[in-house]
């Protein structure tokens, strides 16, 4: 009987043979081949499926726990058919191959988002999978006790702004959805503006923006404020207008949650000031900032069980820094301090930097120095 790594290798060989068999059927086998690729991606727990055109093949790769891994290489002559099939299931225009497109699909296994992009060798397709129907509470996310306590305290407020930052794929949406589900269970009226809605949340009014129709974050937020919400989620603050309306809402009896791109928790203040927000309003509204990254966890089995697939890793866990603005940080905002001074002020108010959290994680043994360097960069030192 095959077990452990041998079983995984056998499964991969059989899957590769199945892909080759379907590819030999030509265009007639494309619908089933696409279904097989999607099924394999989901079985591996992939967040994304990449179909990348090259001169000699269409290369399929999966992003699993933040790392790209090869799946299979398909005949280049089938690439147009495979791309067209992906467009059909996601409602895109099959006759347009000269512009990027985005669409979505839903089947019995869940939901996904499809994006296409023209390259010199043909169109590239990326499928992002959503965890439809999977509810995760804040207690299950794996934050440190200190970070979770700070976030929980901020969510208990009735007004103010809580921001979540981090690069794409760092788990921001999962964290925010866990926050919204908690707030909805408490009986608060929760409404969202997202791009797009990734999973339906019970007890939450959710909307996807449609920029092509003029329904962007700013316009949607203005209208949503007339719907008597208590809690608002803004998928992303991208411009001054959205930032100003969000800030106004947070100062007039609403708890506003939003994402904003920044390299560190302290960096959100600089971003918002650069957008033209008044410092005194920002200090009055900002209740907390969570900056997070996802790090792979070591499996206790040492890489021999089926759970860790069999490279020694078993899922991911967030590393995070939590900033609750105190006197030093508020003073730095009011003086429009530079990034370095804002960071120093945040530490004076009790922020523990992400690198310190990473060192603790390595000492605790649930991840490694190499994994932290892969995510945070080569400058990290244990």
N, C-alpha and C positions, 0 to 999 in steps of 0.2 A: 504494500500500500504506500502511495506517495504521500508525504507529509511535508510541512514547512516550506522551505525554499524550493525543494524539488517539485512540490505541487504547484507552486506559483509559476515556475519555469514551464511546466507542462501546460498549464492553463494559457500562458502567453503564446506558446507555440501553436496550440490549437486555435487560438483567436486569430493569429497571423494567417494560418491556413484558411480560416473562414473568410477573412478579408480578401485573400488572393482568389479564392473560389468565386466570390461575388464579383470581383473586378473582372474576372475572365468572362463573365456574362455580358460585359459591355454595358451600354446604356440601359438595357432591360433590368440589370441588377442594381442600378444606382439607388432607387428608393429603399430597398432592403439594406444596401450597403451603408447609407446614411443612418438608417435606424440602428444598425449594428455599431457604428462609431459612437453614436449618442449613448447607446446602452453600455458600451464598454467604458466610456468616460464616466458615466454615473456610477457604475460598479466600482470604479477605482476611487470614487469620491472626489473627482476632479472639479475644480471651480470653473475651468475653461477648457474648451477644445479648440485648437488652432489647426486650420487647413492652410498650409503655406505653399504657394507655387514656386517651383524651382525649374531650371531648364530641362531636367530629366524626369521629374516626378512631382506629385502633390504630396507633401509631407504632412502627416497628421501627428500632432503632439498634444500632450495633456499637461495642464498645470495642476499638480497635486501638492497640497501643503505648501504652496508658494513656489515650487520648483518645477520647471518644465522637463518633461521626460518624453522620449520618442515613443510613438504608438505603432505607426506603420508608414510605409511609402506606397502610394497608389499611382497607377499609370498616368502620365501627364495628359494623354489624350482624353482621359475621363474627367479632367479637372473642370471644364465648362459645364458638364452635366451635373457633377457633384455640387458645384456652386449654385447652379440653377435650382437644384432640389432644395438646397438650404434656403434659397430665396422664396420658393413656393411655400414651404412650411411656415415661414415667418412673415408672409404677406408683402414681400418686396417685389420690385419690378425686375423681371427676368431679362428684359431687353435692354436695360441700362447697365453697362459694365464700365462706364467711364467716370462715374461719380460714386462716392461713398454712400452707403445706405444703412439704415438701422431698422430693425423690426423685432417682433417677439413671437413666441409660440407657446402653446400649452397642450400637453397630452396627459395620458394616464399616469405618467411617472413624475410630472411636475411641470415647471415653467422654465423658459430660457429666453435669452436675448441674443439676437444674431446681428453682427455688424460685418459689412463687406468693405473692402478697400482696394482700389486698383493699383497694381504694381507693374513693373516692366515685364514680368512673366505671367501676368494674369491677375485675377482677383484673389485676395486673401480673405478668408472667412474666420471669424472668431465667434464661438458660441459660449456665452456665459450662463451657467446653471444657477437657478435660484432654489433655495431650500423651501419649497412650497410645503406648508402645513407643519413645519418643524418649529416648535416654540421653544425658546431658550430663555431661562430666567437669568437675572443678573447674578444670582448665586452660582450659576453653572458656567459662567464665562471664564473664570479662573483669575480674576484680578486679585492683587494683593489686598489684605484686609484694610490697609490704609487708604488705597485708591477707592475701594468699594465703599468705605465709610464716607469719604468725601463726596462721591457721586450721589450716594443715597441721601445725604444731607441736602445737597443742591436740589434734588428732585422733590424734596418735601416742601420747597418754597412755592408760593403762589404767584410770584412774578420774578422777572429777571431772565438773564440769558445764560445758557449753558452750551458751550461749543465743544465739538469733538473734531480733532484733527488727526492727520496721518495720510500717508500716500495711498494710492489706489490699491485695493486688495488687503488693507490692514485691518479689516473687520469693523469699520465705522458703522455700517448699516446694521450689522448684527447687534452691536452694542446699543444703538439708538432704538432698534425694535424691541429689545429687552426692556429698555427704559419706558417706552410707550405702553407696552403690555402691562407693566407694573402700574403706571398711572391710570390706565383704563380700568384695571381691576379695582382701583381705589374709588372709582365712580366719577372721575373727572371727564369733562368733555374734551376729547383729543382729536385734532385734525392735522392732516399732513399735506404738503406739496412736495412731490418727489419727481425724480427724473431717471428711471421710471419707478412705479410701485413694484417692489421686488417680491413682496409676499403680503397676502391679506391678513390683517390683524383684527381679531374680534374686538368689537367695541370701539373701533377707531375709524373715523371718516377719512378716507384716503383719496388723493387725486394725483394724477400724472400731468405734468405740464405739457403743453403743446406749443412750442415756440413758433412753429410755422403758421399757426392759427392766431398768433398774438397772445396766447395764454402762457406767459412766462412767470417766473417766480414773483416779480414785483406786482404784476397785475393780479395774479392769483391771490397774493397775500393781502392786498387791499380789499378784495372782495370777501376773502375768508374772515377778515376781522368783523364783518357784518353778520357772521353766522354764530355769534355768541360762543366762541371757543374759550376754553380755559388753558389748554396746552396746545402749542403750535410746533410742528416740525417743519423746518425748511431744509429741503434736501441739500442745498449748497448755497452759501452766500457768495455770489460771483461778482457783484457790482455795487456801486455806491447806493443806487436806488433801493435795491433789496436790503442792503445793510441798514439804511436809514429807517425803512419801514419796520424791519425786525427790531431795531433798537427802540423805536417808539412803542411798539407793541409790548416789549418787555418792561417798559416803564409805566405802562397803563393797565396793569392788572393781569398780564398774561405771562405764563412761563414759556419761553421760546427755546427750543432745541434746534441746533443747526450744525452743519459741517462747514469747515473753512480750511483751505490749504495753508499749512504752515509747517516749518521744519521742527518746531518745538512748541510746547505749550505757551511759553512766553512770547513767541513770535506772532500770536494772533493779534496782540495789541498793536504792533507795528503795522500789520496788514490792514486793520480796520482804520487806524489813523491815516494811512496812505490813501484809503478810500474817501477821506474827507470827513470822517465822523468827529464830532466835538469831544475832546478829552473828558470834560466834566460829565457828559452824558454817558460815555463809555464806562467811567468808573462807577457811575450810579447803577448801571444795568448788569455788568458782568458778574456772574455768581461763581463760575467755575469753568476751567478748561481741561479737557482730557486729551492727551496726545498718546496714541497707541501704535504699536507694531505687533505683528504676529510672528512668533518663534516656534519652530518645531520642538515637540517634546520627545525626550528619550523614552523608549518603552522599557519597562522593568524586565522584560523577558530576555533582553540582550540580542534581539533580532531573530528569534527562532519561531515566534508565534505568527499565526495568520493575521493578527490584528495590525502588526506594524509592517507588513507587506514587502518584503522581509528585511528592510534596510535599517531597522533599529529605531525608527521613528513612529510615533503613534499620535497623529493629529498635531494641532498647534494650540498655543496658549498666548494670551496677550501680555506684552510688556507695556507698562504705561506709566506716565507721569501725570500727577494731578496738581493743578494750580488753583488754589482758592485765593483770589486777590486780597491782600492785606494792606496795611498802611504803606509799606515800602513800594509795593507794585503800583498802588494807586497814585502815589506821589510821582513815580517814574512816568506813568501815563500822562499825568497833568503837565509834566515838564517836557513832554514829547521826546523822551529819552531814546537813544539809539538801541540797537538790538542787544549789544553787550550789557548795557546798563539795565535794560529790562530783565535780562536773564539773571543778573546779580540780585536785582530787587526781588525776583520770584524766589530765589533761593533763600533770601533773607526772610521771606514770608513762610518758609517751610517746604518749598518744592524740593523733592528729591529727583535729580536728573535721571533721564532714561538710562544713561550708562551705569549709574549706580544700581538701578533696578536690575540691569543686565548682569552686573557682577554678582549680585545676590542670587540670581537665578542659576548662574554657573556654580556658585558655592553650594547651593542646595542640591545640585546634581540633576535637575530635570532638563537641562539643555547643556550645550557645550560652547566653548569659546569660539570654535570654528563656525558654528551656526549663528552665533551673535554677530560675528564679523560679516557673515554673508548678508545679514539683514541690515545691520547698522553701519557697516563699512569697515575698511581695514584699519581705521584709526582706533577702533576699540581695543583696549588692553585690559586683560583680566586683573 
